[in-house]
Amino acid sequence: MSALPLEVAGVVTDALSPALPHGPLPADVVREGAPGTGIRVLGAFRDVELGIWEMSEGAAVDTEADEVFIVLSGAARVDFIAPALPSIEVRTGSVVRLTEGMRTLWTVHETLRKVYVA
């Protein structure tokens, strides 16, 4: 199913089944394994981007955007490097809020797929 701009009322997108082609992460962000990521931007809604993002098993650091996401499948631990906050475990059904500039370490135990609003 191809994505239509979300500004079109009544658009339906299957967030679970379309394959997301993965690309490798840059070597300088990988901390364990050989994780890859895939993304499917669904469009814009007001001033935010909606999309589906996926990361395969492994660990990598990231600098976050201002975002809310819902985990659709998979499992991971997110360690907060800066600011120093307690680690969180995310799994199917987790809803998470990240703020712009956070430095994180994602350790994906089972390929993680999320829908994000950023």
C-alpha positions as CSV (number, residue, x, y, z in Angstrom):
1,M,0.0,0.0,0.0
2,S,1.5,3.4,-0.9
3,A,1.3,6.3,1.4
4,L,-0.7,9.3,0.6
5,P,-0.2,12.7,2.2
6,L,-1.8,12.7,5.7
7,E,-3.5,15.9,4.9
8,V,-5.9,13.8,2.9
9,A,-8.8,12.8,5.3
10,G,-9.4,9.1,5.7
11,V,-6.0,7.9,4.7
12,V,-5.1,4.4,6.1
13,T,-1.6,3.1,6.4
14,D,-0.6,-0.4,7.6
15,A,2.1,0.4,10.1
16,L,3.0,-3.3,10.8
17,S,3.4,-5.1,7.5
18,P,5.2,-3.0,4.9
19,A,8.9,-3.9,4.8
20,L,11.2,-1.0,5.6
21,P,14.5,-1.3,3.7
22,H,17.3,-1.0,6.2
23,G,20.5,0.9,5.7
24,P,23.6,0.5,8.0
25,L,24.3,3.0,10.7
26,P,27.5,5.0,10.6
27,A,30.4,3.1,12.3
28,D,30.9,6.0,14.8
29,V,27.5,5.6,16.3
30,V,27.4,1.8,16.5
31,R,28.3,0.3,19.9
32,E,27.4,-3.3,19.4
33,G,26.5,-5.6,16.5
34,A,25.6,-4.3,13.1
35,P,22.3,-2.6,13.5
36,G,20.5,-1.0,10.6
37,T,17.6,1.4,10.5
38,G,14.7,2.0,8.1
39,I,12.2,4.8,7.9
40,R,8.9,5.6,6.1
41,V,7.8,9.2,6.4
42,L,4.1,9.2,6.3
43,G,3.8,13.0,5.9
44,A,3.2,16.1,7.9
45,F,0.4,17.0,10.2
46,R,0.3,20.7,11.1
47,D,4.0,21.4,12.0
48,V,5.1,17.8,12.8
49,E,6.3,14.8,10.9
50,L,4.6,11.4,11.2
51,G,6.5,8.2,10.3
52,I,7.4,4.7,10.9
53,W,11.0,3.9,12.1
54,E,12.7,0.6,12.7
55,M,16.0,-0.5,14.1
56,S,17.4,-4.1,14.0
57,E,19.2,-5.8,16.8
58,G,22.4,-4.1,18.1
59,A,23.3,-0.9,20.0
60,A,23.9,2.6,18.7
61,V,24.0,6.2,20.1
62,D,21.7,9.0,18.9
63,T,20.9,12.6,19.5
64,E,17.2,12.9,19.7
65,A,14.6,15.1,18.1
66,D,11.6,16.4,20.0
67,E,9.3,13.4,19.6
68,V,6.6,11.1,21.0
69,F,6.5,7.5,19.8
70,I,4.5,4.3,20.3
71,V,6.3,1.0,20.0
72,L,4.5,-1.3,17.6
73,S,6.8,-4.3,17.9
74,G,10.1,-5.4,19.3
75,A,12.0,-4.6,22.5
76,A,14.9,-2.3,23.5
77,R,16.6,-0.6,26.4
78,V,17.2,3.2,26.1
79,D,20.0,4.5,28.2
80,F,20.1,8.3,28.7
81,I,23.6,9.7,28.4
82,A,22.7,13.3,28.7
83,P,20.8,14.3,30.6
84,A,21.6,11.4,33.0
85,L,18.3,9.8,33.6
86,P,17.3,6.2,34.5
87,S,17.3,3.7,31.6
88,I,13.9,2.6,30.3
89,E,12.8,-0.7,28.7
90,V,10.4,-0.3,25.8
91,R,8.3,-3.0,24.2
92,T,5.1,-3.3,22.2
93,G,2.6,-0.7,23.5
94,S,5.2,1.6,25.2
95,V,4.6,5.3,24.7
96,V,7.7,7.5,25.1
97,R,8.4,11.2,25.0
98,L,12.0,12.4,24.1
99,T,13.2,15.9,24.0
100,E,15.4,17.5,21.4
101,G,19.1,17.2,22.2
102,M,18.9,14.2,24.5
103,R,21.9,11.8,23.9
104,T,20.8,8.2,24.1
105,L,22.1,4.7,23.7
106,W,19.6,2.3,22.1
107,T,20.2,-1.4,22.7
108,V,17.7,-3.3,20.6
109,H,17.0,-6.9,21.7
110,E,14.4,-7.6,19.1
111,T,13.9,-5.5,16.0
112,L,12.0,-2.4,17.2
113,R,9.3,-0.7,15.1
114,K,7.7,2.5,16.2
115,V,5.3,5.2,14.9
116,Y,6.7,8.6,15.7
117,V,5.5,12.2,15.8
118,A,8.4,14.6,15.7
